[in-house]
Every structure is written in structure tokens, then in C-alpha cells.
Amino acid sequence: MTVTDAATGPVETTEARSAALHRADPQLADLLAAEAERRAETVQLLAGENLTGPAVLAALTGPLIDKYAEGYPGRRHHAGCALADAAELLAIDRARELFAAPHANVQPRSGTSAMLAAYAALLRPGDVVLAMSLEHGGHLSCGSRANFSGRWFDFVGYGVRREDGLIDLDQVRELALRYRPKAIVAGSISYPRHPDWAAFREIADETDAYLVAAAAQTTGLIAAGVAPSPVPYADVTVAATHKLLRGPRGGLLLCTAELAERVDRAVFPFSQGGAAMNEVAGKAVALAEASTPAYRAYAHRTVAGARVLAAGLAQAGARPLTGGTDTHLVTADVGPLGVSGAEAERRCAAAGLLLGKCALPYDEAPPSEASGIRLGTGTVTSQGMGEPELAEIAGLIGRLLVDGTNVRVAEGVRQRVRELARAFAGRR
Ligand SMILES: Cc1ncc(COP(=O)(O)O)c(C=O)c1O
């Protein structure tokens, strides 16, 4: 279908759309141009971001963007949904196949709304939930008082061991036996190792709890078989399509056949109205791409790069949590270098290296300062950077943390970051 712009006629191509935006809203067009320039000048190491590829973008901006399709395929509340149904069924079938899941729901608009639906499917307000504490790397949706989760449910937090940074499964079992949670949540925003899904299942069975896998961070690694899958163990797996999976911003729910209807009802009509059908179409494309050998190679390179990054940061004097990583994530204590996480984030951002400050387990610094940084290799690997570049980036970060108040050092790093960013800009 063709959208008609009165001044130009049909607006089909990216260029024509861009020209239409410049005419309609030059102020916003300029902002977007500046954002593109910012991207081209920086090295993006924020763990949850990635680059959306051209095929997914085409689906996102395709005609389903305008379609209202409340409900599910074959059971819609709107007319004209036959092709929207077909697109959603493609996405569902691909998700089920890729993750070997009995049931998939592709409608959640974000990771957090998928978490909301998972809880809604399994719990009642006031129920006890055992999840990783926020201080040790739990997501906002795992009991923050500022989030629905902490308001509506009674969260108990488990954590990692002080000595090795690994999840303390003895503590998980002990808390589960003591508090008898209705659900146990496994998964984190900053834990760089794979949760022991089988052990969590065993504890859930022993205490008659549901097991929810909060797997938004590692969805792509699970799809590629680079991380162990929670799907055979969890009652509900919460995934995200916009991180390593390189799809549209959104969530994805995988569950057992018995829970299928409850999960679907928890998404629509309980927590959402009409799904964004263009996002559903984009998810179908991303899921097809994630089932290719090229994507599996990407996932392997992402983890290999993160290992090099962790080793390089250790060499520079930082302390990677758990001693390294099995994922795209590196969480490191920068205290030994005499800076806070916030200062590390500021210095690196000024030099064009984007990473996040991160409160660490047992952190004594206030959360606004924090002692750690959190980085991920998803975007830079999508751009074609590999182990040599990540070793160099670790060295550049190290120089900034040790000596970044020296203007010449900071300027030298800024220059090199710009070169790296330009050399790999738009590789995807
Ligand atoms: C484990 C986990 N759950 C949920 C989310 C939330 O995803 P979203 O930002 O799409 O709401 C994240 C995002 O970082 C996450 O890491």
C-alpha cells in the first residue's frame, strides 16, 4: 500500500520518507540527524542495545504498522485481519521452533510488559515471589517498590556469594523452603554466567513453586544454542526481541501447553489492548534470521568478544565479577582503579565509549555512584568488531580509568574511539 503525501505523491522509499519528515517537522528531523551522527561517533557498549537490521526495519515500517488486530489469530475483534493473522502465526511458529517451546506469545510490547503478563498468568496480588534481589542484579520487575512488581507482590530476594559472585543456590533453596513462594524467578540484568536452570527447577518442584525464567538479556544466546535454554525447565520464559536477538523492541513469552491459555489471556485482554502488528511482523523476521548459521556465528563471536573484554579489563586493574563471562555481559568492579562506576561512565562517555555504571552485590557505595560498570558486546559485534578491537577497547577504558583526568590521555582515547566508530559504522 502507498501512503500519499499531498506535496510529493507516493512516499515509498526511505529517502522520500526522510524528505517528508524534513518538510513536516524540520526540528525533529534535525534531532534524528544529530542522533545518527552521535551513533557514528561513538562505540556502543550498553548491554541491552543492538542494531536493528534492514529486513526487520522494513517489516517495522511496513503496512501492518496501521493495522488494529486485538485478540489472537482467528479470534480478532477487528475486520481485515487475515494477513495480520498470517504474520502473527509465522512469528509464533518460528518462536516455538527456535526455542523448542510448546507455546509462544509474540505480542508483549516490552520485556517488562512480558514480565507483567507472566506474573498475571501465575499469581494473585499479595503472593510471595522469590527473585534475585535488585542489589545483586535483579531487574526492576523483580520487586522494585517503584514498579508494579514490588507493589503488588511480596518479593523475597536471593543473591550471589560474596566470595565468587555466583548465585547462592543453597540460599535460594533455604529461602524457598522458608517463605514458600508461589513463583521463583531466575534471571538478571548483570549476572554474566548462565543460571543453573535444572537446579532452579528442582528447588521449584521441592517447594511447589512456579519457575519463571527472566531471560531477556540472553534471549539471542539461547536462540543460537550458545546459552543453555531455560525453556525445558521453566513454566514461563520471558524473552526480549530487541537485545541480542536484533529484532524490534518487544517481549516474547514461551510456556508449557498447560499454561498457554492463561499466558495468552494475561497478555490480551488483561495487560494489553491491540498488539503492534508491525512489531509482531518484525519479530517474525528477527526469529527467521536468528535461526541461521550466520546468526549462530554472530552469537559465538559476541561471547568470545565479551571474554576478551573481561580479560582486558582485568589486565587494566578492574575486577570482572565471577572472574569473567559466559555471555555478552561483563560486569566489573572499578574500585581497585580508584574511581566510582559513575565516574567511569562519565569519563568513558566523554571519550565516546558508552557503558553503564552498575551497583555491585555488597556494594558499599550509594547506587548513584556505584562501584561497578556493566558492558555488553552485542552492538559492536553486529558492526563487525571482533576480539582484536575488544582487546583494544578494554585497554582504552583502562587508560581512561587510570589516567583519564590527564587531558592528553582523554583526547588521545577520544580520537582513537572516533576512528574505531567510523571504521565500523553501519557495518550491518
Ligand atoms: C532480565 C530483564 N528483564 C526485563 C527487562 C526489561 O525489558 P524492557 O526494557 O523491554 O522493558 C530487562 C531489560 O534490561 C532485563 O534485563
PDBQT file of the ligand as one rigid body, heavy atoms in Angstrom, charges set to zero:
ROOT
HETATM    1  C1  LIG A 501      16.110  -9.571  32.858  1.00  0.00    +0.000 C 
HETATM    2  C2  LIG A 501      15.352  -8.433  32.261  1.00  0.00    +0.000 A 
HETATM    3  N1  LIG A 501      14.020  -8.418  32.343  1.00  0.00    +0.000 NA
HETATM    4  C3  LIG A 501      13.298  -7.425  31.813  1.00  0.00    +0.000 A 
HETATM    5  C4  LIG A 501      13.901  -6.376  31.150  1.00  0.00    +0.000 A 
HETATM    6  C5  LIG A 501      13.041  -5.253  30.657  1.00  0.00    +0.000 C 
HETATM    7  O1  LIG A 501      12.945  -5.073  29.300  1.00  0.00    +0.000 OA
HETATM    8  P1  LIG A 501      12.265  -3.750  28.726  1.00  0.00    +0.000 P 
HETATM    9  O2  LIG A 501      13.246  -2.644  28.903  1.00  0.00    +0.000 OA
HETATM   10  O3  LIG A 501      11.981  -4.098  27.307  1.00  0.00    +0.000 OA
HETATM   11  O4  LIG A 501      11.013  -3.474  29.492  1.00  0.00    +0.000 OA
HETATM   12  C6  LIG A 501      15.280  -6.342  31.035  1.00  0.00    +0.000 A 
HETATM   13  C7  LIG A 501      15.929  -5.217  30.361  1.00  0.00    +0.000 C 
HETATM   14  O5  LIG A 501      17.093  -4.935  30.523  1.00  0.00    +0.000 OA
HETATM   15  C8  LIG A 501      16.034  -7.396  31.589  1.00  0.00    +0.000 A 
HETATM   16  O6  LIG A 501      17.366  -7.427  31.513  1.00  0.00    +0.000 OA
ENDROOT
TORSDOF 0
